[in-house]
Amino acid sequence: MAIDGLLFARPDDHKAERFTKATRFHDTKLGMLPLFPLIIGTLAQNGPRYKNDQAFAQATVINLQLLKADGNAVLERLPGGFPDLNALKQNGFYATANGQAYVAPRQNVDPTLAKLVYQLAWRATTSIDFLLKKGNLERYIPTAQEIRDKLSEEAHQALERTAADVVDQLFGETDQRVQ
């Protein structure tokens, strides 16, 4: 997801900074998880089968619906959203103390939630794997490069403003608006 966002990044802008941060911090990566279906859709639409194979297009739509349902099932159990998974990861790897005794990692994580997270991770990875097969990644990269090469600075700024407006409408005010 962060790589797709770099298509329109400049070396010194917030997108490049966010990408660098995403390589180091789990909270940043987890914060991007709700956007995962967008990259799935972009990769699917770039493949030749999407336009010519009705079954493939329908399978993509169904897969995106299942991915959304799996994500929502996890979110229903996480009051702070996907970033809460970082604390769960820590609790699942390390023993904690409850004041009286140490608690083993297997007792720190709700088994039902663990299964839901596993299902979401499985769905996300198999979705990407399916879409990157048969040359789709190799087709996607030149398409992205072609877009980048043809984009003037004026068009880039217009695209930034439009994207910021869409993000505002979907998620509320952004903290890094392009002026």
Secondary structure, DSSP 4 states (H G I P E B T S, - for coil): -HHHHGGG--TTSHHHHHHHHHTT-HHHHHHHGGGHHHHHHHHHHHSHHHHH-HHHHHHHHHHHHHHHHHHHHHHTT-TT-TTHHHHHHHHHHS-EE-SSSEE-HHHHS-HHHHHHHHHHHHHHHHHHHHHHTTTHHHHHHHHHHHHHHH--HHHHHHHHHHHHHHHHHHHS--SS---
